[in-house]
Amino acid sequence: MWPDRRLIDLFKTEFPIVLAPMAGVMDAELVIAAAQGGALGSLPSAMISPEKAREQVGLIRQRVKAPVNMNFFCHTPVELTREAEARWKQRLAGYYAEHGLDPAAPIAAANRAPFDAAFCEVVEELKPEVVSFHFGLPEQALLGRVKAAGCLVISSATTVKEAVWLEQRGVDAVIAQGAEAGGHRGMFLTDKIAEQPGTFALVPQVADAVKVPVIAAGGIADGRGIAAAFALGASGVQIGSAYLRCPESKVSAGGRKALAEVGDDSTVITNVMTGRPARGVQNRLMREAGPVSPDAPPFPHAATALGPLKAAAEKQGRVDFTNLWAGQAIALGREVPAAELTRDLAKSALARMKALAG
Ligand SMILES: Cc1cc2nc3c(=O)[nH]c(=O)nc-3n(C[C@H](O)[C@H](O)[C@H](O)COP(=O)(O)O)c2cc1C
């Protein structure tokens, strides 16, 4: 029934749909629900410890007999210099004063760890069927160990050049992440945000350039989007934002309220929340200090000084400093259980493709 079965055959899932990993707003509960609905569930592991990742995969294995994807970041850590920290604190000083916060008080550093030997051991032990990376790939030795453990490897590309780079290093499928996508841009061979192609332009060009299956991501939130992705040459889709309002996600009450009110023009690509370009619902900080600012320190350090502001504002029911990552199709999201949503997405995509085929 699906016009291209390469991803279904590779992942051995019921549908060619990947629930996107979404660090900070989901855990095993959403993975389990999406997998029960027939998707490949992805566990975001960039903001949790190896112990927590182990526990979460254990929960998933207990509850559902389905393949699982563990997702990691693989950025090169950059030290935060005193100058960069001082410049950012200076930029935020007015907000600290407004919230009665002491800028000299010690704060916990932002926690986005790249894939390393400790996580590699977890992968070797748990043997998830799929491992996905964001921001490129880990060093050759670690990548070799992941493959030797029998895991399929996939990673995001935001340009044709990145897709070809990933294929040359042996990935089993490429996620073509268009500019509409929520969350961090997976870009790793470029830092030129204005040049990032949209999903409609990127997917067919990546499909022409690589032999491995292409997973379209960015702005896909219903059956129409899935059918379009297949028409453009994709073998499957990775969907994030459309799952954010599911009861199984960990989006806060304030976040849910904000997501229920968004429109097609509510999101921007910004670097002020973490130091790396990411798309999210525009908030006060993005409006006033960004969306892109040279004062934001490198990833993930921008998030550190925002911690106390985020907490203070959220206490008052505001999301002024909250990174509510979401893509341009977020307004198409619905508040339905993730298993039901997954089945609806597949069913409506198939119906749409059938209708188009006449
Ligand atoms: C809230 C949120 C968090 C995200 N976190 C991650 C992550 O931890 N790892 C990752 O590889 N991608 C992450 N992404 C990007 C997704 O993998 C994917 O590219 C994106 O959700 C697709 O676009 P869509 O949101 O329009 O469906 C995140 C996206 C969102 C919306």
PDBQT file of the ligand as one rigid body, heavy atoms in Angstrom, charges set to zero:
ROOT
HETATM    1  C1  LIG A 401      10.489  20.133  20.855  1.00  0.00    +0.000 C 
HETATM    2  C2  LIG A 401      11.493  19.567  19.895  1.00  0.00    +0.000 A 
HETATM    3  C3  LIG A 401      12.672  19.021  20.370  1.00  0.00    +0.000 A 
HETATM    4  C4  LIG A 401      13.581  18.433  19.480  1.00  0.00    +0.000 A 
HETATM    5  N1  LIG A 401      14.692  17.796  19.989  1.00  0.00    +0.000 NA
HETATM    6  C5  LIG A 401      15.448  17.034  19.148  1.00  0.00    +0.000 A 
HETATM    7  C6  LIG A 401      16.432  16.155  19.681  1.00  0.00    +0.000 A 
HETATM    8  O1  LIG A 401      16.632  16.047  20.895  1.00  0.00    +0.000 OA
HETATM    9  N2  LIG A 401      17.154  15.404  18.804  1.00  0.00    +0.000 N 
HETATM   10  C7  LIG A 401      16.939  15.461  17.436  1.00  0.00    +0.000 A 
HETATM   11  O2  LIG A 401      17.611  14.744  16.695  1.00  0.00    +0.000 OA
HETATM   12  N3  LIG A 401      16.000  16.287  16.920  1.00  0.00    +0.000 NA
HETATM   13  C8  LIG A 401      15.249  17.045  17.740  1.00  0.00    +0.000 A 
HETATM   14  N4  LIG A 401      14.245  17.823  17.210  1.00  0.00    +0.000 N 
HETATM   15  C9  LIG A 401      14.091  17.916  15.733  1.00  0.00    +0.000 C 
HETATM   16  C10 LIG A 401      13.311  16.726  15.180  1.00  0.00    +0.000 C 
HETATM   17  O3  LIG A 401      14.149  15.604  15.092  1.00  0.00    +0.000 OA
HETATM   18  C11 LIG A 401      12.741  16.971  13.761  1.00  0.00    +0.000 C 
HETATM   19  O4  LIG A 401      13.746  17.390  12.888  1.00  0.00    +0.000 OA
HETATM   20  C12 LIG A 401      11.601  17.969  13.734  1.00  0.00    +0.000 C 
HETATM   21  O5  LIG A 401      10.720  17.788  14.813  1.00  0.00    +0.000 OA
HETATM   22  C13 LIG A 401      10.808  17.834  12.444  1.00  0.00    +0.000 C 
HETATM   23  O6  LIG A 401       9.999  18.951  12.231  1.00  0.00    +0.000 OA
HETATM   24  P1  LIG A 401       8.503  19.114  12.843  1.00  0.00    +0.000 P 
HETATM   25  O7  LIG A 401       8.722  19.513  14.255  1.00  0.00    +0.000 OA
HETATM   26  O8  LIG A 401       7.930  20.194  12.003  1.00  0.00    +0.000 OA
HETATM   27  O9  LIG A 401       7.802  17.798  12.704  1.00  0.00    +0.000 OA
HETATM   28  C14 LIG A 401      13.327  18.448  18.074  1.00  0.00    +0.000 A 
HETATM   29  C15 LIG A 401      12.136  19.027  17.602  1.00  0.00    +0.000 A 
HETATM   30  C16 LIG A 401      11.217  19.571  18.495  1.00  0.00    +0.000 A 
HETATM   31  C17 LIG A 401       9.928  20.143  17.945  1.00  0.00    +0.000 C 
ENDROOT
TORSDOF 0
